[in-house]
Amino acid sequence: MKVTIYSTPTCPYCRMAKEYLKNKGIAFTDIDVSSSRERAQEMIDKSGQMGAPVIIIDDKCITGFDKEALDKAFATPPKPSKPTASGKSGKPDKSSK
Amino acid sequence: MIYDLAIIGGGPAGLSAAIYAARFRLKFLVLAREPGGTVLKTHLIENWPGEKSLSGTELMDKIRSHAESLGTEIKQTDVSAVKKKGRNFELITDAGNFEAMSIIFATGTRHRKLGVPGEDAYYGRGVSYCAVCDAAFFRNKTVAVVGGSDSAAKEALLLAEYAKKVYILYRKDKIRAEPINAERVAKNSKIEIITNSNVTKINGEQLVRGVTLDKPHAGSKELKLDGVFIDIGYDAESSLAASLCVKLDERGEIIVGRNAETNIPGVFAAGDVTSCSFKQVVNAAAQGAVAASSAYRFVTEKV
């Protein structure tokens, strides 16, 4: 699972979202869109959004610090087409990629 | 385990209550959906005694680390229900259920929506409720702040650091910012105030392109914009308290006495969720301290 967060340093919801990810032990790439216009444009192109944070989880895009949506995104069990090493596909497994 | 006190909310009121509760040696925890609270959305705070100017985030980092240094346990979680359980209270949360002898509601407020067509459709596509979050996306663009409060004036000042033009759209004839901020707005050549006007619609394609006003400005009801920041006030987050039969006033704010007590024994409230008239960080922190002291008395006298 690849997680990217587009954020600004002053945005409290970005911080909360990052805190949420850290608490869950989820690795993520943090992109500061305030310091680079190209990165901001990249975020707008990818998500159609002009508000931070935007969190991209694989191909799913979540806008704002939407805890319910995040809970749901990270609770989804791995897809059967990509079985985990242990083969327990019905169970959420943080280590699966 | 039964806690002496559960504090719901992690803004200035809740964390000030936590600092006092820790020093009273109460067994307590803080349950906060958004630790730091809405003050995090404030760009600059210039009326917190001892700090001439700092951001809402910096202030809350300091207050939070102060509370945590005294052993405060903050759980980032929603509280979905609070129920009476014998003489105590039970709190149902994503992080588990907790039982406490007393409660402080420091749940704050949530921003009000304008309620016009386009507001939801363009949320995050030019419509924002948080200038500190999103100002950076509007470099050299034209934006408007809807609202005439002190908070709206401060948002306009922050946005003027990025945008080339900032309108303040207000339904009354004069903005009611703190005079020091009203002066700054008046002096800022990028900011233009349009008074006695309401936004009736937010327009756009992929992103916001403008708003429709209820009366013409410079000959047209259509105002071209890249961003609309809505700051028209806040409503108290009091539904959880109401479910415990805590009395609210006609605005939906929790009615408290001078000791931060509500009509329900063991239930206290502090900060912007209460019926206090002056919604300020300094006031919220003070009320939080009073609420913790009252909870301390309630718990120790009950045993």
Interface residues (C-beta under 8 A of the other chain):
Chain A: T8 T10 C11 P12 Y13 C14 R15 M16 E19 Y20 N23 V33 S34 R37 A40 I44 G48 Q49 M50 G51 A52 T63 G64 F65 K67 D71
Chain B: R33 E34 P35 G36 L40 K41 H43 S55 G56 T57 Q76 D78 D94 Y123 G124 R125 G126 S128 C130 V132 C133 D134 A136 F137 F138 R139 Q206 L207 G227
